[in-house]
Amino acid sequence: MTVFVINPNSTKAMTQSALAAARKAAPEIEFEGWTSDYGPAAIEGAEDGALAVPPLLDLVRQASDGGASAIILACFDDTGLEQAQKIAECPVIGIGQASYILASLLSGPTAVVTTVKAAVPVIKANIRAQGQTATVRQVLAADVPVLMLDHDPHQAAQAFEAAARTLPEGIENIILGCSGAVTIVEEMRRKLSVNVIDGVTAAARLCRAFID
């Protein structure tokens, strides 16, 4: 039984980081990582997401036809999630979706800290569509290019931390709103006194519900 971690962007290093995080989170599951070679290098808002969907769906079909037990879409914007769920013969989980589900099981309000401002309206729309507005109270950007999480994770972590510290008192859970944030999650947990959630880990653990 194999869970496919599909990265809708074309940056292979991000696929490998997500794959490593999934394997660490659920070592009893066999994970395989695929990269969308025809997607944009990074998904930073609705326009990039729209470009990423057609090649992503081709990979979803291939994984489903190949006998995938489940598919994780490794983009926090849940790019193409609804379409992928319609065409796949197995469960398809978005890492944004998985983060909200996990946060809804924890006490206290939640906020998302994402990369760029262009991602904020996409994430807010997903939160509304998935019925998670009572759980996720705020979404803000750290003004960090997605690829910085791969090229300079320490600097990216500093920006994420600075953004997180502007959140109002009472936020008890912070979701890191990018698949590439697996490179900074441990540093963020050391620096912040709240629960820190990364979507890849959340999705990998959620896959346990589908694996015999």
Phi, psi and omega per residue, in radians:
M1 nan 2.250 -3.038
T2 -2.251 2.371 3.000
V3 -1.809 2.217 -3.136
F4 -1.658 2.193 3.044
V5 -1.719 1.884 -3.058
I6 -1.850 2.125 3.101
N7 -1.629 2.024 -3.114
P8 -1.259 -0.191 3.046
N9 -1.739 3.005 -2.983
S10 -1.701 0.203 -3.109
T11 -1.567 1.815 -3.025
K12 -1.113 -0.550 3.139
A13 -1.085 -0.600 3.104
M14 -1.218 -0.620 3.057
T15 -1.065 -0.787 -3.098
Q16 -1.159 -0.658 3.094
S17 -1.131 -0.755 3.124
A18 -1.142 -0.711 3.140
L19 -1.094 -0.760 3.119
A20 -1.094 -0.705 3.132
A21 -1.150 -0.706 3.118
A22 -1.112 -0.764 -3.140
R23 -1.130 -0.640 3.102
K24 -1.186 -0.672 -3.080
A25 -1.256 -0.599 -3.087
A26 -2.447 1.275 -3.010
P27 -1.131 -0.304 -3.138
E28 -1.383 -0.162 -3.124
I29 -1.767 2.492 3.045
E30 -1.523 2.089 3.126
F31 -1.954 2.522 3.026
E32 -2.255 2.376 -3.103
G33 -1.832 2.297 3.078
W34 -2.131 2.501 3.109
T35 -1.994 2.396 3.090
S36 -1.430 1.681 -3.057
D37 -1.086 -0.392 -3.098
Y38 -1.812 0.152 3.055
G39 -1.476 2.970 3.045
P40 -1.146 2.786 -3.130
A41 -1.110 -0.534 3.076
A42 -2.598 2.650 3.105
I43 -1.865 1.900 -3.068
E44 -2.230 1.186 3.106
G45 2.020 -3.130 -2.983
A46 -1.133 -0.657 -3.102
E47 -1.126 -0.819 3.084
D48 -1.083 -0.699 3.137
G49 -1.055 -0.735 3.130
A50 -1.099 -0.687 3.106
L51 -1.155 -0.528 -3.060
A52 -1.376 -0.394 -2.970
V53 -1.118 -0.880 -3.065
P54 -1.010 -0.871 3.108
P55 -1.165 -0.528 3.082
L56 -1.096 -0.794 -3.111
L57 -1.125 -0.563 3.044
D58 -1.052 -0.743 3.133
L59 -1.207 -0.639 3.098
V60 -1.072 -0.772 3.107
R61 -1.056 -0.782 -3.131
Q62 -1.082 -0.773 -3.134
A63 -1.139 -0.762 3.129
S64 -1.109 -0.811 3.129
D65 -1.130 -0.457 3.132
G66 -1.462 0.065 3.048
G67 1.617 0.435 3.118
A68 -1.006 2.407 3.034
S69 -1.341 -0.567 3.079
A70 -2.846 2.834 3.119
I71 -2.262 2.302 3.020
I72 -1.851 2.204 3.030
L73 -1.605 1.931 -2.983
A74 -1.563 1.038 2.977
C75 -2.483 2.226 -3.031
F76 -1.147 -0.410 3.090
D77 -1.236 -0.019 -3.067
D78 0.911 0.772 -3.114
T79 -1.004 2.160 3.071
G80 1.212 0.238 -3.016
L81 -1.079 -0.861 -3.082
E82 -1.087 -0.762 3.121
Q83 -1.129 -0.713 -3.128
A84 -1.110 -0.704 3.137
Q85 -1.128 -0.510 -3.133
K86 -1.304 -0.534 -3.042
I87 -1.733 -0.300 -3.079
A88 -1.489 2.622 3.081
E89 -1.684 0.240 3.140
C90 -2.435 2.928 3.076
P91 -1.083 2.435 3.051
V92 -2.124 2.196 -3.042
I93 -2.098 2.236 2.995
G94 -1.547 2.543 -3.093
I95 -1.266 -0.470 2.994
G96 -1.147 -0.877 3.098
Q97 -0.920 -0.830 -3.120
A98 -1.101 -0.653 3.124
S99 -1.106 -0.754 -3.123
Y100 -1.171 -0.676 3.108
I101 -1.077 -0.822 3.128
L102 -1.078 -0.793 -3.119
A103 -1.073 -0.605 -3.120
S104 -1.174 -0.327 3.120
L105 -1.563 -0.161 3.141
L106 -1.716 2.781 3.134
S107 -1.416 2.637 3.024
G108 1.528 2.820 -3.137
P109 -1.269 2.751 -3.040
T110 -2.177 2.590 3.004
A111 -2.263 2.686 3.036
V112 -1.883 2.295 2.936
V113 -1.949 2.012 -3.097
T114 -1.930 -2.930 -3.019
T115 -1.521 -1.197 -3.002
V116 -2.023 2.743 -3.106
K117 -1.075 -0.549 -3.118
A118 -1.121 -0.367 3.127
A119 -1.412 -0.361 -3.010
V120 -1.054 -0.867 -3.137
P121 -1.124 -0.559 3.094
V122 -1.124 -0.821 -3.123
I123 -1.141 -0.735 3.118
K124 -1.073 -0.710 3.112
A125 -1.110 -0.694 3.106
N126 -1.124 -0.730 3.136
I127 -1.054 -0.743 3.096
R128 -1.142 -0.818 -3.082
A129 -1.111 -0.563 -3.113
Q130 -1.596 0.103 3.064
G131 1.202 0.576 -3.057
Q132 -1.954 0.333 -3.097
T133 -1.182 -0.469 3.113
A134 -1.253 -0.462 -3.133
T135 -1.538 -0.873 -3.038
V136 -1.710 1.905 -2.976
R137 -1.618 -0.401 -3.025
Q138 -2.645 2.543 3.047
V139 -2.292 2.214 3.080
L140 -2.454 2.784 -3.093
A141 -1.813 2.508 3.058
A142 -1.531 -0.027 -3.098
D143 0.995 0.869 3.141
V144 -2.135 2.156 3.034
P145 -1.031 2.492 -3.104
V146 -0.925 -0.773 -3.029
L147 -1.244 -0.246 3.040
M148 -1.097 -0.535 3.119
L149 -1.075 -0.441 3.073
D150 -1.598 -0.760 -3.013
H151 -1.398 -0.621 -3.069
D152 -2.558 1.231 -3.039
P153 -1.074 -0.562 -3.128
H154 -1.143 -0.779 3.106
Q155 -1.126 -0.695 3.096
A156 -1.070 -0.735 3.136
A157 -1.081 -0.666 3.111
Q158 -1.076 -0.718 3.137
A159 -1.203 -0.707 3.094
F160 -1.103 -0.733 3.127
E161 -1.098 -0.774 -3.141
A162 -1.058 -0.730 3.109
A163 -1.133 -0.755 -3.120
A164 -1.067 -0.588 -3.101
R165 -1.319 -0.146 3.047
T166 -1.543 -0.112 -3.130
L167 -1.196 2.621 3.139
P168 -1.178 2.743 3.073
E169 -1.069 2.555 3.120
G170 1.844 -0.293 3.046
I171 -1.202 2.172 -3.074
E172 -1.900 -0.267 -3.135
N173 -2.365 2.338 3.072
I174 -2.108 2.191 3.064
I175 -1.699 2.278 3.057
L176 -1.493 1.965 -2.917
G177 -1.565 0.996 3.050
C178 -2.907 2.446 3.111
S179 -1.091 -0.564 3.132
G180 -1.161 -0.221 -3.127
A181 -1.236 -0.071 3.015
V182 -1.040 -0.398 -3.134
T183 -1.328 -0.251 -3.077
I184 -2.115 -0.015 -2.991
V185 -1.082 -0.704 -3.122
E186 -1.169 -0.708 3.093
E187 -1.102 -0.701 3.127
M188 -1.146 -0.664 3.122
R189 -1.157 -0.589 3.096
R190 -1.204 -0.582 -2.998
K191 -1.590 -0.414 -3.048
L192 -1.939 2.587 -3.087
S193 -1.757 0.460 3.101
V194 -2.144 2.971 3.032
N195 -1.192 2.303 3.115
V196 -2.010 2.169 -3.059
I197 -1.989 2.288 2.935
D198 -1.971 2.463 -2.971
G199 -1.186 -0.582 -3.132
V200 -1.130 -0.797 3.101
T201 -1.077 -0.764 3.129
A202 -1.055 -0.772 -3.120
A203 -1.176 -0.722 3.140
A204 -1.073 -0.732 3.139
R205 -1.232 -0.589 3.083
L206 -1.134 -0.517 3.122
C207 -1.068 -0.399 3.117
R208 -1.000 -0.470 3.141
A209 -1.203 -0.346 -3.062
F210 -1.841 -0.104 -3.027
I211 -1.865 2.196 3.092
D212 -1.360 nan nan
